[in-house]
Amino acid sequence: MHNKRKLELLELDYILKTIAFEKDMEGLKILVTAGPTQEAIDPVRYITNHSSGKMGYSIAKACMFRGADVTLVTGKTSIKPPMFTNVVSITSAQDMYEAVTSRSDEMDIIIKSAAVADYRPMTVAEDKIKKTDGDMSIPLERTTDIIKYLGEHKKEGQFICGFSMETKDMLENSSAKLIKKNMDMIVANNVKDEGAGFAVDTNKVVMITRDGMKNLPLMSKEEVADNLLTEIMERMNV
């Protein structure tokens, strides 16, 4: 009975893939990043963030339903990846950098929704760091800026969309990042807004481009993903 149920669910997935959405992204190759990165301190500890991966997974799923060839580069999450996507699992920011940049040239659209660490420990201890009576500090160094690389190496016709999570000066900081890193769009939200933080099923975002901003009200992350993809497709004139 259990196997029969699994087969029925699999058949349903195939049906949904076929009929759920208009296939307006068919023929496009899209890379989506999702989830957090983990930066090792020693064999048992690491630096990370609260990202659940829900936004990125929703985007990857929406791309798949709309007919795209989807590559999902994901940090460690508790979510089952959407079916019919090429899943590349990573741990650290450097892992994600290598996974993204090695595939970026072949992509039509890149959507960077992962929460990538900006800093990592300069050295990783081979053994567990033992507790002492005094304080401890950990020297940090910058990780490689993935979106900066993508902007510098953007090929003609390629669309790059980043995400910006802020706690203050959201529009100013995000708009500056859009220009500085040569993106086509940045999706900004304030994690202090109710319903727009980490690990929830909703989001409230502003889609920022060089010619304006579009505010989306509080909605499910699936709805945000669908609105985002529609906006991208209109701007690419596909």
C-alpha positions in Angstrom: 0.0 0.0 0.0 2.8 2.4 0.9 4.5 1.9 -2.5 1.2 2.3 -4.3 0.7 5.7 -2.5 4.2 6.8 -3.5 3.5 5.9 -7.1 0.2 7.9 -7.0 2.0 10.9 -5.7 4.7 10.6 -8.4 2.1 10.4 -11.1 0.4 13.5 -9.6 3.8 15.4 -9.8 4.1 14.5 -13.5 0.5 15.7 -14.1 1.1 19.0 -12.3 4.3 19.5 -14.2 2.4 19.2 -17.4 -0.8 21.2 -16.7 -0.1 23.5 -13.7 1.2 26.5 -15.6 1.7 27.9 -19.1 5.1 26.9 -20.3 6.3 30.4 -21.0 9.9 29.6 -19.8 10.4 26.5 -21.9 13.8 26.4 -23.5 15.4 28.7 -20.8 18.2 27.5 -18.6 17.8 29.0 -15.1 20.1 28.7 -12.0 18.6 29.4 -8.6 20.5 29.5 -5.3 18.8 28.8 -2.0 19.4 28.3 1.7 22.2 29.2 4.0 25.9 28.5 3.9 28.0 27.0 6.8 31.5 28.2 7.5 33.5 25.8 9.6 35.2 26.9 12.8 36.3 23.4 13.9 35.0 19.9 13.3 31.9 20.5 15.4 31.1 24.2 15.1 30.3 26.5 12.2 29.0 30.0 11.4 25.6 30.2 9.6 22.4 32.1 9.4 18.6 31.5 9.8 17.8 31.0 6.1 15.3 28.1 5.6 15.6 28.0 1.8 11.9 28.4 1.4 12.1 31.4 -1.0 14.6 29.9 -3.3 12.9 26.5 -3.4 9.6 28.2 -4.3 11.4 30.0 -7.1 13.0 26.9 -8.4 9.6 25.0 -8.3 7.8 27.9 -10.1 10.5 27.9 -12.8 10.1 24.1 -13.3 6.3 24.3 -13.5 6.7 27.1 -16.2 8.9 24.8 -18.3 12.4 25.9 -17.6 15.5 23.7 -17.3 16.3 24.5 -13.6 19.5 24.0 -11.7 19.1 24.5 -7.9 22.3 25.2 -6.0 21.3 24.8 -2.3 22.8 24.9 1.1 21.7 22.5 3.8 17.9 22.8 4.4 15.1 20.5 5.8 13.0 21.0 2.7 12.6 18.4 0.0 13.9 19.8 -3.3 11.3 20.3 -6.0 11.2 17.4 -8.5 12.4 17.8 -12.1 15.3 20.1 -11.1 19.0 19.6 -11.2 20.0 19.8 -7.5 23.6 20.7 -6.5 24.1 20.5 -2.8 26.8 22.7 -1.2 28.0 23.6 2.3 30.2 26.6 2.3 30.2 30.0 0.5 33.2 28.8 -1.5 31.3 25.7 -2.5 28.5 27.8 -3.7 30.9 30.1 -5.6 32.4 27.2 -7.4 29.1 25.6 -8.2 27.5 28.8 -9.5 30.5 30.2 -11.5 31.3 26.9 -13.2 27.7 26.9 -14.6 26.9 30.6 -15.0 28.0 30.9 -18.7 25.3 28.5 -19.9 22.5 30.1 -18.0 19.9 32.5 -19.4 18.7 33.6 -15.9 20.4 33.5 -12.6 18.4 34.2 -9.4 20.5 34.4 -6.3 18.2 34.0 -3.3 20.6 32.1 -1.0 21.8 33.7 2.2 25.6 33.4 1.6 28.0 34.2 4.5 30.0 37.4 3.9 32.8 36.2 6.3 34.4 32.9 7.3 37.0 32.0 9.9 40.5 32.6 8.6 41.6 29.2 9.8 39.7 26.0 10.6 40.9 24.0 13.6 41.7 20.4 13.0 40.3 19.4 16.4 37.5 20.7 18.6 38.5 24.0 20.2 38.4 23.4 24.0 36.7 25.8 26.4 38.9 27.9 28.6 38.2 30.3 31.5 38.9 33.4 29.3 37.1 34.9 26.3 37.8 33.8 22.7 37.9 35.6 19.4 37.9 34.2 15.9 39.6 36.2 13.1 37.4 36.3 10.0 38.1 37.0 6.4 35.8 37.9 3.5 34.2 35.2 1.3 34.3 35.6 -2.4 31.5 37.8 -3.7 29.4 35.6 -6.0 27.0 38.2 -7.3 29.9 40.6 -7.9 31.6 37.9 -10.1 28.4 37.3 -12.0 27.9 41.0 -12.7 31.4 41.4 -13.9 31.1 38.3 -16.2 27.5 38.8 -17.4 27.0 37.7 -20.9 24.8 39.5 -23.4 21.1 38.7 -22.9 21.6 37.1 -19.5 19.4 38.3 -16.7 20.8 38.4 -13.1 18.5 38.9 -10.1 19.8 39.1 -6.6 18.1 39.3 -3.2 18.8 41.8 -0.4 17.7 41.3 3.2 18.0 44.4 5.3 17.1 45.7 8.7 17.3 49.4 7.9 17.7 51.7 4.8 16.4 48.8 2.7 15.7 50.7 -0.5 18.9 52.8 -0.4 21.2 49.9 0.4 19.5 47.6 -2.2 19.5 50.1 -5.0 23.2 50.9 -4.4 23.9 47.1 -4.5 22.0 46.8 -7.8 24.2 49.3 -9.6 27.5 48.4 -8.0 27.2 44.7 -8.8 25.7 45.1 -12.3 22.4 43.3 -11.6 19.3 43.6 -13.7 17.0 43.3 -10.6 17.3 43.0 -6.9 14.5 41.8 -4.6 14.6 43.5 -1.2 12.8 42.8 2.0 13.2 43.9 5.6 13.5 41.0 8.0 11.9 43.0 10.7 8.6 43.3 8.8 6.1 40.8 10.2 5.7 37.9 7.8 8.9 38.7 5.8 11.6 37.2 7.9 13.4 33.8 7.9 11.6 30.4 8.0 8.1 31.7 7.4 5.8 30.8 4.5 5.1 34.4 3.4 7.2 37.3 2.2 6.8 41.0 1.5 9.3 42.3 -1.1 10.2 45.2 -3.4 11.4 44.4 -6.8 14.0 47.0 -7.7 15.3 47.7 -11.2 17.3 50.6 -12.7 14.1 52.2 -13.9 11.9 51.9 -10.8 10.5 49.8 -8.0 7.5 47.5 -7.7 6.1 46.7 -4.2 4.4 43.4 -3.6 2.1 43.1 -0.6 2.4 40.3 1.9 1.8 37.0 0.1 3.0 33.4 0.1 6.5 32.7 -1.1 5.0 30.7 -4.0 3.0 33.9 -5.1 6.2 36.0 -4.7 8.0 33.5 -6.9 5.4 33.6 -9.6 5.2 37.4 -9.6 9.0 37.6 -9.8 9.2 35.3 -12.8 6.5 37.1 -14.6 8.3 40.4 -14.1 11.6 38.9 -15.3 10.0 37.5 -18.4 8.4 40.8 -19.3 11.7 42.6 -18.9 13.5 40.0 -21.1 10.7 40.4 -23.7 10.5 36.6 -24.0 
